[in-house]
Amino acid sequence: MIYFDNAATTFPKPEIVHETVLNHLKNSAANPGRSGHKMAFEAGKAIYEVRELLCQLFNISNPMQIVFTSNATDSLNLAIKGLLKDGDHVITTSMEHNSVLRPIKALEGKGVTNTIVDCDEFGVLDPKKIRKEIRSNTKLIVLTHASNVTGTIMPIEEVGKIARENNIYFLVDAAQTAGIYPIDVEKIGIDLLALPAHKGLLGIQGLGVLYIREGIEIDHFKEGGTGSKSEELIQPLFMPDRYESGTPNTPGIVALGAGIQFILNEGMEKIHKREEFLTEYFISKIKEIPQIKIYGAHHIGTQAAVVSINIGDEDSSEIGCLLDESFDIGVRSGLHCAPLAHKTIGTFEQGTIRFSFGYFTTEYEIDRAVEALKSICDSIEG
Amino acid sequence: MIYFDNAATTFPKPEIVHETVLNHLKNSAANPGRSGHKMAFEAGKAIYEVRELLCQLFNISNPMQIVFTSNATDSLNLAIKGLLKDGDHVITTSMEHNSVLRPIKALEGKGVTNTIVDCDEFGVLDPKKIRKEIRSNTKLIVLTHASNVTGTIMPIEEVGKIARENNIYFLVDAAQTAGIYPIDVEKIGIDLLALPAHKGLLGIQGLGVLYIREGIEIDHFKEGGTGSKSEELIQPLFMPDRYESGTPNTPGIVALGAGIQFILNEGMEKIHKREEFLTEYFISKIKEIPQIKIYGAHHIGTQAAVVSINIGDEDSSEIGCLLDESFDIGVRSGLHCAPLAHKTIGTFEQGTIRFSFGYFTTEYEIDRAVEALKSICDSIEG
């Protein structure tokens, strides 16, 4: 199958990721940090090394400020709900995923108000609109780094600056960009960074990461064994144990480490350029097909490797099924768990057909997809 | 290394578990249930099949009542905090793990009262003590199936009956028994069952399970993309989507499926008998060493493959280190995240040295451990 669903999860992974997981499972899969034997120490050390790799990638100074979660959604929930209290106000945008919007909407019932800033019909955010919505009780701004619908890169630098100037915490959802685009938490002024392991970072499913800037008070929502302060019936409040109760996802964490190591070895610039090239290549080819509508701004440099299209007014799910069944091409159609983004770009009813590329996507695969789309357009015409 | 830390995580896993994970990662690691292409369907189907295997193992009628979590601690937190409200009362025991005690203690701040019933010095629970503590507002009884410190099997049948007779929900923490001892949720009257994937069920770390009996209202604590009702900004309330936001741990889930399939193929009775035999074998050998104190009731039939000991008044951590460094034997010393259990058996200061066996433990390994313990005792004497 030709796999164009890398925005959901990257596939395939580098071979070293499989090898690392297998080697870990076979040789060192003890419970980390909870026992005094070699294999447990080894597992604990492996986890610490992945915290360090994350620090290297995102310019984080303290590895203990890295919290492992079960996915980026878990990270976003922890950040949003751990920070916001009755009376607080939060600003986000209409291009966010339901992993941001649903927790924020749920907090309305707890006295946390929100403003969802509209992006334009291309999914582009004007940072001035964020500034305009700041109130005296605005505590947090949440912004995706790139839309999972249109691939539009958001102005995190400008919004980070606005947040800093106004003493507002800044949470970035880097689900579509981590591992592909450089993110420097110090330079951009990111206070909280939510990541999935299994997308651009080339790890496997079942793991997320939340970076919490030192000194930010985030509630915890789970208590349990932490392998620390075992004599106490209250949760230890130090990092990262406070937020990491129970046995961690050690295989997932070592897989993430292998993914990051692969990225560092290849060079993120090379990965990023390759994905930009593939995106541009695809867009330039489909622009020649008159029935195809391409959403988003699609200017290279402001577009991640995620492209949403439609064929005339055809139902996006039907075209998605056709691509799968007749051409063995896997895409994702529908609303992509981001209903307001589809309202923003005018596709709430039709949905879109989303093509998302990865570092291992080939030009040949894109050519096959373009042929398939042409063939579908022809059959509809005829 | 000789690995006697199976109560923390079982090691090694059956080869089929490694093969299944690797095959999944290499061939079908799409994002399940979120896209309309073959590989996504395949991943979704694989997850559903593991729900069915869990149903088969625990006599659960509806696979949709199975919720995947990040570990048993996550399951316990969800069950305890999702159920208990201001004004409710919960009963548990002094032999519980911090994954039960810490959430229950945290709820004191939210108006939920608790009674922690004392077990005797062998860690044995008298079910009548539970009955005596029932109040008009008692909503939940939480009980571990077997102590992670002494291996003592708890009377879940009797307590289940007491819970049913009094219309109280019954939550069982089966961290030490799932996959080894038969658990029939219908027969025992279990309303909520919390499990880790990576212990007796022979899956890998990073996954837990919570079974919720149909009709029980449990709050959810996270919202996000569920691949369902994407057009809505509120969390869908149907099972299991309500509790499973974001990308699931698909590799962990398929590994669990392989572990359960291995158990079903071997026969749980055979596994259970083998672990009982190993435990009896170990206990009978160390009984001959006068300096060794063995905790718990250690009657075969009421003892899981977890044995806590001490050598005279020696510090348990030092003996643990010695076993690791001088004999290459991995055990777990200290308080095992269960401080009240150690208070119950009188080892809160000293801790214990815990030997925990698995299906793949050999008699030879146990003999080596017995020799090591003799040697340590001799050196202390001398």
Interface residues (C-beta under 8 A of the other chain):
Chain A: M1 Y3 D5 A8 T9 F11 P12 K13 V17 H18 V21 L22 L25 K26 A29 A30 N31 R34 S35 G36 H37 K38 M39 A40 T69 S70 N71 A72 T73 D74 L76 N77 K81 H97 N98 S99 L101 R102 P103 K105 A106 P196 H198 I204 Q205 G206 L207 G208 F221 K222 E223 G224 G225 T226 G227 S230 E231 E232 L233 I234 Q235 S245 G246 T247 P248 N249 T250 P251 G252 S317 G320 C321 L323 D324 D328 I329 G330 V331 R332 S333 G334 L335 H336 C337 A338 P339 L340 F348
Chain B: M1 Y3 D5 A8 T9 F11 P12 K13 V17 H18 V21 L22 L25 K26 A29 A30 N31 R34 S35 G36 H37 K38 M39 A40 T69 S70 N71 A72 T73 D74 L76 N77 K81 H97 N98 S99 L101 R102 P103 K105 A106 P196 H198 I204 Q205 G206 L207 G208 F221 K222 E223 G224 G225 T226 G227 S230 E231 E232 L233 I234 Q235 S245 G246 T247 P248 N249 T250 P251 G252 S317 G320 C321 L323 D324 D328 I329 G330 V331 R332 S333 G334 L335 H336 C337 A338 P339 L340 F348
